[in-house]
Amino acid sequence: MPSSAAPAILQVVPALDAGGVERTTIDIAAALARAGFTALVASEGGRLEPELRAAGGELISLQAASKSPLTIAGNIARLTAVVRGRGVKLVHARSRAPAWSASMAARRAHVPFVTTYHGIYNAGNPVKRLYNSVMARADAVIANSEWTARHVRAEHRVAPGKLHVIPRGVDLARFDPGGFAPDRVAGQRAAWGAGDDDIVVLLPGRLTRWKGQRVLIDALALLRRDGMLGNIRAVMTGDAQGRAGYEGELRAALAAAGLDGRATLLGHTSDMPLAYLAADIVLSASTDPEAFGRVAAEAGAMGRPVIATDHGGARETVVAGETGLLARPGDARDLAQAIAALAGLDAQARAEMGARGRAHIVARYSLERMCADTLAVYRGLIGA
């Protein structure tokens, strides 16, 4: 870990639980530590704290998720003290609520301020638009996809030189299809109840309606009704995160459609690279646009053909017809047709599509590229 004399970069993020924002925060902390910086993260913490420490980062405990004006005001003083006391050269906020306090602290301490748009913020009224605008009030604004950058340009007057497109990066060493013995893959399939001849369709994502689990169930029901389900077996993985009502709705829908035993609703899966590799087809069925879409990129890196929803960042990570297919948002019939199309290919054709997918991700979405581009933005602002 760098010494306390090393120049520091402070990232500010609401929490450190599972998610793309949190994972990116830790990846950048690791890159900073390797580059000789002190990597500080101000956050409420969470289950990824051990990973932050292992990456060489240090947690600064802060009520960063709060939208309370009083808490935000208190955070300004706390962050200003951290910036001045720890030799922080730049502050990087990754969410709106902490960005308000982080931006004021950076201005008070006269250090550059950076934001990242990890998602798209709705602005139905002037108050909400003002609240969102803090993400554009930075010395550099990072967008995690070209789609996100177009939204930022449309919503805010950001000077062209301040807006940087740096997509989420995939750890190609971790997401490497050559890194798993065949018996491990077979063991995962067996744990899912899948036979050698089954076509496993995997939908990862926390259990929330917009992630599209219900759309998949409806699509499977259509395939079953039309006699096209064949040897297709679906696996849905992800935390319910307290949404017991939605989980119950999904289980009831599976039973009503006669899909018990053909579609499995599982909880959190810790080994996602293995899960991707054990599947034949991976889905990202979000009904709302995802600014980047980590599932499509990670599955592509594992050499699996992907069916994603035709909006948001998926149009960049999935090359329709070459690395996978795109389906209309929320359209169970269109999703059913896409599943049937890929399931109808022979194994070699799917493998070739997956190989093109990995090449696409390696060329454009590596973790090394994301970290290098982000640190280049930092260095450009601090002159280091």
C-alpha positions, -999 to +999 in steps of 0.1 A: +000+000+000+013+035-008+027+055+021+008+083+037+031+108+019+018+096-015-006+120-033-042+109-026-073+106-048-107+105-031-136+087-046-171+093-031-198+066-035-229+060-014-222+024-003-199-006-010-224-033-017-227-054-049-231-034-081-213-019-111-207+015-094-191-002-064-171-026-085-157+002-106-148+022-075-127-007-062-111-013-096-100+023-098-088+022-062-066-008-071-052+010-102-045+041-081-026+020-055-005+004-082+003+038-096+016+050-063-014+071-051-032+068-018-066+055-028-093+069-005-131+060-007-157+079+013-187+058+017-212+042+041-194+009+035-208-025+029-199-061+021-173-051-004-151-034+023-127-063+025-122-062-013-114-024-011-088-031+015-073-060-005-071-036-035-050-012-015-078+013-008-088+029+025-124+035+036-134+069+050-167+063+068-193+089+057-231+090+055-227+093+018-261+079+007-282+104+026-302+130+007-309+150+039-297+186+034-284+186+070-264+155+064-251+168+031-240+201+048-222+181+075-205+160+049-191+191+033-171+200+064-160+163+069-148+159+033-131+193+033-111+182+063-102+149+047-091+166+015-069+191+033-056+167+059-048+137+037-032+155+008-060+148-016-053+161-051-086+153-067-122+143-057-143+120-078-180+116-071-200+087-085-236+095-074-257+126-070-263+129-032-226+127-023-217+148-053-232+178-037-210+176-006-180+164-026-182+193-051-183+219-023-155+202-005-133+202-036-141+239-043-132+249-007-099+230-009-092+242-044-087+207-060-103+194-092-137+177-091-147+148-113-180+130-117-191+098-134-225+091-149-231+055-141-267+058-151-294+081-164-312+104-141-349+113-149-357+150-146-395+155-145-394+189-130-371+219-125-362+209-089-351+174-100-332+189-129-313+211-105-306+182-082-292+162-112-271+191-125-244+186-099-231+157-119-224+181-148-207+207-126-173+192-127-139+198-142-143+165-160-175+145-165-171+108-173-199+089-192-199+051-191-211+047-226-217+067-258-254+064-251-249+080-217-227+107-232-255+116-257-279+120-227-255+142-208-250+165-239-288+167-243-295+175-207-266+198-197-242+223-212-210+204-208-180+217-227-169+191-253-134+190-237-148+182-203-169+151-213-150+118-215-165+084-226-149+057-205-170+025-206-170+000-177-141-024-180-142-062-177-115-080-158-103-102-186-082-123-163-112-132-141-136-135-170-116-159-191-133-189-205-100-208-206-096-205-168-121-233-158-117-270-159-146-288-178-156-307-147-163-274-128-185-263-157-203-297-157-207-295-120-224-261-122-248-274-149-256-304-128-263-282-098-289-264-120-304-297-130-293-293-166-284-323-187-257-324-214-283-318-241-301-290-224-298-254-237-293-233-206-305-197-207-291-176-179-306-143-167-284-127-140-297-097-121-311-086-087-348-094-084-364-061-094-391-057-121-371-037-145-344-064-148-370-084-169-374-117-150-411-115-156-406-109-193-384-140-195-411-161-178-437-149-202-414-156-231-408-192-219-446-196-215-451-186-251-424-211-262-441-238-242-475-230-255-462-231-291-444-264-286-410-247-291-396-250-255-378-282-264-347-287-243-344-250-232-339-246-195-338-212-178-318-201-147-324-167-130-298-157-104-298-126-082-307-112-048-343-104-039-329-076-017-361-076+004-385-077-025-404-108-012-436-097-030-419-097-064-401-130-058-435-145-048-450-132-080-423-147-101-426-181-084-464-180-089-459-171-126-436-201-131-461-224-115-490-210-135-471-214-167-462-250-160-425-241-159-416-257-126-386-278-132-378-260-165-370-226-150-351-220-118-352-189-096-319-189-075-304-163-051-271-146-053-243-164-073-208-155-062-189-171-091-204-153-121-176-163-146-184-199-139-222-193-142-217-176-176-196-204-188-221-230-177-248-213-197-253-216-234-271-183-238-270-152-215-298-127-213-299-091-203-337-084-204-339-050-187-371-032-195-355+002-188-323+013-206-291+004-189-264+030-192-238+003-198-250-031-189-224-052-171-240-086-178-237-083-216-201-073-214-191-100-189-210-127-207-194-116-240-160-119-223-168-154-213-175-163-249-213-166-246-238-153-271-260-126-255-296-116-260-300-081-247-327-055-248-325-031-278-318+001-259-291+018-238-255+007-237-264-028-249-264-015-284-227-010-280-217-041-261-237-065-283-233-064-320-266-077-333-264-107-355-226-111-348-221-115-310-258-120-301-292-106-307-313-076-295-349-079-285-375-052-281-379-039-245-406-057-225-417-077-255-421-113-245-429-125-280-397-109-295-376-123-266-391-158-272-382-156-309-346-145-300-342-174-276-356-199-301-333-185-328-301-190-307-313-223-292-319-235-328-282-230-337-259-259-334-232-257-306-205-248-331-224-218-344-231-206-309-194-210-300-184-189-330-208-162-321-194-163-285-158-161-298-168-129-318-183-116-286-151-121-266-130-104-293-154-074-292-151-071-255-113-076-254-109-049-281-131-022-264-140-030-228-110-042-209-105-033-172-069-021-181-083+003-206-109+017-182-083+022-155-057+038-178-082+062-193-096+072-159-061+078-145-053+098-176-082+121-168-069+125-132-034+132-143-046+158-169-063+177-141-037+175-114-007+178-137+010+147-124 
